[in-house]
Amino acid sequence: MNNSLLEIDKYLDGEMSDIEKQTFETKIDSDPLLARELKFQQEMRVIYNNQKWLEGDKKVLEKKKSQQMLSFFKSEEANILKNTIEEVVSQNRSNSGNRNSLFLSIAATVAILIAISVFLFKNPSYQDLYTDYINIDNIPSLVSRGDTNTLLEEAQLEFENKKYKEAIRKFKEYQQNETSINPLTYIYLGVSYLELHQYDNALLQFEQLSKSNTLQSKKADWYKVMVFLKQKDKNKLLETLQYIIADKNNYNFNEAQQLLKEID
């Protein structure tokens, strides 16, 4: 059967001459075992080579999770897995008495890859979405040239170092002692509360931001979305997102549209 497997491989790889191909096809017609082996090898190649489920639709690849999956399949881990699959297939093909082992080996490796793709394509959790959309690093700096407010500088540094309790203490001290409050402190303080799961305090800060009548006030609804996202409060989340997408001029209009799609 080893010679037959070599012939089958040569036939399926299109490496036979016309005469060899005709001779082999005549053998298939007269040898049921060989015909069955050919069909088996054809099916195995379909399983092993069919990667449409990996490549996905081009529209799907535009999404963040799809890009994550694409990145994985370009990674060293995926390359190692691919090489392992090829080694298993190569070793088992040379063993004529182990056809079932070949099938199980390929099926198992395909199942592993499917499991990986399912994991990467699964619906993101609210926490995942919060992480994707909060964009803490994009909050404008409080400290500008010529700014002499040391307390604000220290508060921002605590925030950047993720020392949110210290940041809260200093931002509160700043707000209590200033008559003209920098509206960005509402965002910094609100996000600090949010990171510590103090949702009511966070919402209070974003309400203050909304009432500040500054350019920053337009961001208040988006940060409320972040609160409802972290709270997993879908009703309020949808309600606020719908409010944002009702007007293209609202802050993070496009992000709100995308987040709505990911939630649904």
C-alpha positions as CSV (number, residue, x, y, z in Angstrom):
1,M,0.0,0.0,0.0
2,N,3.0,2.3,0.5
3,N,3.5,2.4,-3.3
4,S,-0.2,3.1,-3.7
5,L,0.0,6.0,-1.3
6,L,2.9,7.4,-3.3
7,E,0.9,7.0,-6.5
8,I,-2.1,8.7,-4.9
9,D,0.0,11.6,-3.8
10,K,1.5,11.9,-7.3
11,Y,-1.9,11.7,-8.9
12,L,-3.5,14.3,-6.5
13,D,-0.5,16.6,-6.9
14,G,-0.9,16.5,-10.7
15,E,2.6,15.1,-11.2
16,M,1.7,12.1,-13.4
17,S,2.2,12.1,-17.1
18,D,-0.9,11.5,-19.3
19,I,0.0,7.8,-19.7
20,E,0.7,7.4,-15.9
21,K,-2.6,9.1,-15.1
22,Q,-4.6,6.9,-17.5
23,T,-2.9,3.7,-16.1
24,F,-3.6,4.8,-12.5
25,E,-7.3,5.6,-13.3
26,T,-7.6,2.1,-14.9
27,K,-6.3,0.6,-11.7
28,I,-8.8,2.6,-9.6
29,D,-11.7,1.2,-11.7
30,S,-10.6,-2.4,-11.0
31,D,-9.4,-2.0,-7.4
32,P,-12.1,-1.0,-4.8
33,L,-9.5,-0.7,-2.0
34,L,-7.4,1.7,-4.0
35,A,-10.5,3.7,-5.0
36,R,-11.5,3.9,-1.4
37,E,-8.0,5.0,-0.4
38,L,-8.0,7.7,-3.1
39,K,-11.3,9.0,-1.9
40,F,-10.0,9.1,1.7
41,Q,-6.9,11.0,0.8
42,Q,-9.0,13.5,-1.2
43,E,-11.2,14.1,1.8
44,M,-8.2,14.6,4.0
45,R,-6.7,17.1,1.7
46,V,-10.0,19.0,1.7
47,I,-9.9,19.1,5.5
48,Y,-6.3,20.1,5.7
49,N,-6.2,22.6,2.9
50,N,-9.6,24.3,3.3
51,Q,-8.7,27.5,5.1
52,K,-11.6,29.7,4.1
53,W,-12.8,29.6,7.7
54,L,-9.4,31.0,8.7
55,E,-9.3,33.7,6.0
56,G,-12.8,34.9,6.7
57,D,-14.8,37.6,4.8
58,K,-12.9,40.8,4.0
59,K,-15.6,42.8,5.7
60,V,-15.1,40.8,8.9
61,L,-11.4,41.4,8.8
62,E,-12.0,45.1,9.2
63,K,-13.0,44.5,12.9
64,K,-10.6,44.6,15.7
65,K,-11.0,41.0,16.8
66,S,-10.5,39.8,13.2
67,Q,-7.3,41.8,13.0
68,Q,-6.3,40.1,16.2
69,M,-6.9,36.7,14.6
70,L,-5.0,37.7,11.5
71,S,-2.1,38.8,13.7
72,F,-2.2,35.5,15.5
73,F,-2.0,33.5,12.3
74,K,1.1,35.5,11.3
75,S,2.7,34.9,14.7
76,E,5.5,32.5,15.6
77,E,3.0,30.4,17.7
78,A,0.8,29.8,14.7
79,N,3.8,28.9,12.6
80,I,4.9,26.3,15.1
81,L,1.4,24.9,15.2
82,K,1.3,24.7,11.3
83,N,4.7,22.9,11.2
84,T,3.5,20.4,13.8
85,I,0.4,19.7,11.7
86,E,2.6,19.1,8.7
87,E,4.9,16.8,10.6
88,V,2.0,14.7,11.8
89,V,0.5,14.4,8.4
90,S,3.9,13.5,6.8
91,Q,4.6,10.9,9.4
92,N,1.2,9.2,9.2
93,R,1.1,9.2,5.4
94,S,4.1,6.8,5.4
95,N,2.3,4.4,7.7
96,S,-0.1,2.4,5.5
97,G,-1.6,0.6,8.5
98,N,-2.5,3.7,10.4
99,R,-5.1,5.4,8.2
100,N,-7.5,6.0,11.1
101,S,-4.6,7.6,13.0
102,L,-4.0,10.0,10.1
103,F,-7.7,11.0,10.1
104,L,-7.7,11.6,13.8
105,S,-4.5,13.5,13.8
106,I,-5.7,15.9,11.1
107,A,-9.1,16.2,12.7
108,A,-7.6,17.0,16.0
109,T,-5.3,19.7,14.7
110,V,-8.2,21.2,12.7
111,A,-10.3,21.2,15.8
112,I,-7.5,23.0,17.7
113,L,-7.4,25.7,15.0
114,I,-11.1,26.1,15.0
115,A,-11.2,26.4,18.7
116,I,-8.5,29.2,18.5
117,S,-10.5,31.0,15.8
118,V,-13.7,30.7,17.9
119,F,-11.9,32.1,20.9
120,L,-10.6,35.1,18.9
121,F,-13.9,35.7,17.1
122,K,-16.2,35.3,20.1
123,N,-18.4,38.2,21.0
124,P,-16.3,40.6,23.1
125,S,-17.2,41.0,26.7
126,Y,-18.2,44.4,28.1
127,Q,-14.8,44.6,29.8
128,D,-13.1,43.9,26.5
129,L,-15.1,46.7,24.9
130,Y,-14.4,49.0,27.8
131,T,-10.7,48.4,27.4
132,D,-10.9,49.0,23.6
133,Y,-12.8,52.2,23.8
134,I,-11.8,54.0,27.0
135,N,-8.5,55.3,25.4
136,I,-7.1,56.7,28.6
137,D,-3.9,57.7,26.9
138,N,-5.8,60.0,24.6
139,I,-7.1,62.3,27.4
140,P,-5.5,65.7,26.9
141,S,-2.8,66.7,29.3
142,L,-3.7,69.0,32.2
143,V,-0.2,70.5,32.3
144,S,0.6,73.2,29.8
145,R,3.6,75.5,29.4
146,G,3.8,78.1,32.0
147,D,1.3,76.2,34.3
148,T,2.4,76.7,37.9
149,N,-0.2,74.4,39.5
150,T,2.0,71.8,41.1
151,L,-1.0,69.9,42.5
152,L,-2.5,69.3,39.0
153,E,0.9,68.1,37.8
154,E,1.2,65.7,40.7
155,A,-2.4,64.5,40.2
156,Q,-1.9,63.8,36.5
157,L,1.3,61.9,37.3
158,E,-0.5,59.7,39.8
159,F,-3.2,59.0,37.2
160,E,-0.7,58.1,34.6
161,N,1.0,55.7,37.0
162,K,-2.4,54.1,37.7
163,K,-2.3,55.2,41.3
164,Y,-6.0,56.1,41.2
165,K,-6.6,56.6,44.9
166,E,-3.8,59.1,45.2
167,A,-5.0,60.8,42.0
168,I,-8.5,61.1,43.4
169,R,-7.3,62.7,46.6
170,K,-5.3,65.3,44.7
171,F,-7.9,66.0,42.1
172,K,-10.5,66.5,44.8
173,E,-8.2,68.8,46.7
174,Y,-7.7,70.8,43.5
175,Q,-11.4,71.1,42.8
176,Q,-12.2,72.1,46.4
177,N,-9.6,74.9,46.4
178,E,-10.1,76.4,42.9
179,T,-12.8,78.8,41.9
180,S,-12.2,78.3,38.1
181,I,-11.9,74.5,37.6
182,N,-10.1,73.0,34.6
183,P,-12.9,70.9,33.0
184,L,-10.4,68.2,32.2
185,T,-10.1,67.4,35.9
186,Y,-13.7,66.1,35.7
187,I,-12.6,63.6,33.1
188,Y,-9.5,62.6,35.0
189,L,-11.3,62.3,38.3
190,G,-14.3,60.5,36.7
191,V,-12.1,57.9,35.0
192,S,-10.1,57.4,38.3
193,Y,-13.4,56.6,40.1
194,L,-14.4,54.4,37.1
195,E,-11.2,52.4,37.3
196,L,-11.9,51.8,41.0
197,H,-15.5,50.7,40.2
198,Q,-17.0,53.8,42.0
199,Y,-19.6,54.3,39.4
200,D,-21.8,56.9,41.1
201,N,-18.9,59.1,41.8
202,A,-17.7,58.7,38.2
203,L,-21.1,59.7,36.9
204,L,-21.2,62.7,39.2
205,Q,-18.0,64.0,37.7
206,F,-19.2,63.5,34.1
207,E,-22.4,65.4,35.1
208,Q,-20.2,68.2,36.3
209,L,-18.4,68.1,33.0
210,S,-21.7,68.3,31.1
211,K,-22.6,71.4,33.0
212,S,-19.3,73.1,32.6
213,N,-20.3,74.9,29.4
214,T,-16.9,74.4,27.8
215,L,-15.6,72.6,24.7
216,Q,-14.8,69.6,26.9
217,S,-18.5,69.3,28.1
218,K,-19.3,67.6,24.8
219,K,-17.4,64.6,25.9
220,A,-19.5,63.9,28.9
221,D,-22.0,61.6,27.2
222,W,-19.2,59.4,25.9
223,Y,-17.7,59.0,29.3
224,K,-21.1,58.1,30.7
225,V,-21.1,55.4,28.0
226,M,-17.9,54.1,29.5
227,V,-19.5,53.9,33.0
228,F,-22.5,52.0,31.7
229,L,-20.2,49.7,29.7
230,K,-18.2,48.9,32.8
231,Q,-21.4,48.4,34.8
232,K,-22.8,46.2,32.1
233,D,-25.9,48.3,32.2
234,K,-27.1,47.6,28.7
235,N,-30.3,49.6,28.8
236,K,-28.6,52.9,29.8
237,L,-25.7,52.0,27.5
238,L,-27.9,51.7,24.5
239,E,-29.9,54.8,25.4
240,T,-26.8,57.0,25.7
241,L,-25.3,55.6,22.5
242,Q,-28.5,56.2,20.6
243,Y,-28.4,59.8,21.9
244,I,-24.8,60.2,20.6
245,I,-25.5,58.9,17.1
246,A,-28.5,61.1,16.7
247,D,-26.2,64.0,15.8
248,K,-23.0,63.6,13.7
249,N,-21.6,66.6,15.6
250,N,-21.6,64.7,18.9
251,Y,-18.3,63.7,20.4
252,N,-17.1,60.2,19.2
253,F,-20.1,59.8,16.8
254,N,-18.3,57.2,14.7
255,E,-17.0,55.3,17.8
256,A,-20.6,55.2,19.2
257,Q,-21.9,53.7,15.9
258,Q,-19.2,51.0,16.0
259,L,-19.8,50.2,19.6
260,L,-23.5,49.8,18.9
261,K,-22.7,47.2,16.2
262,E,-20.4,45.3,18.5
263,I,-22.9,45.2,21.3
264,D,-25.7,43.9,19.0
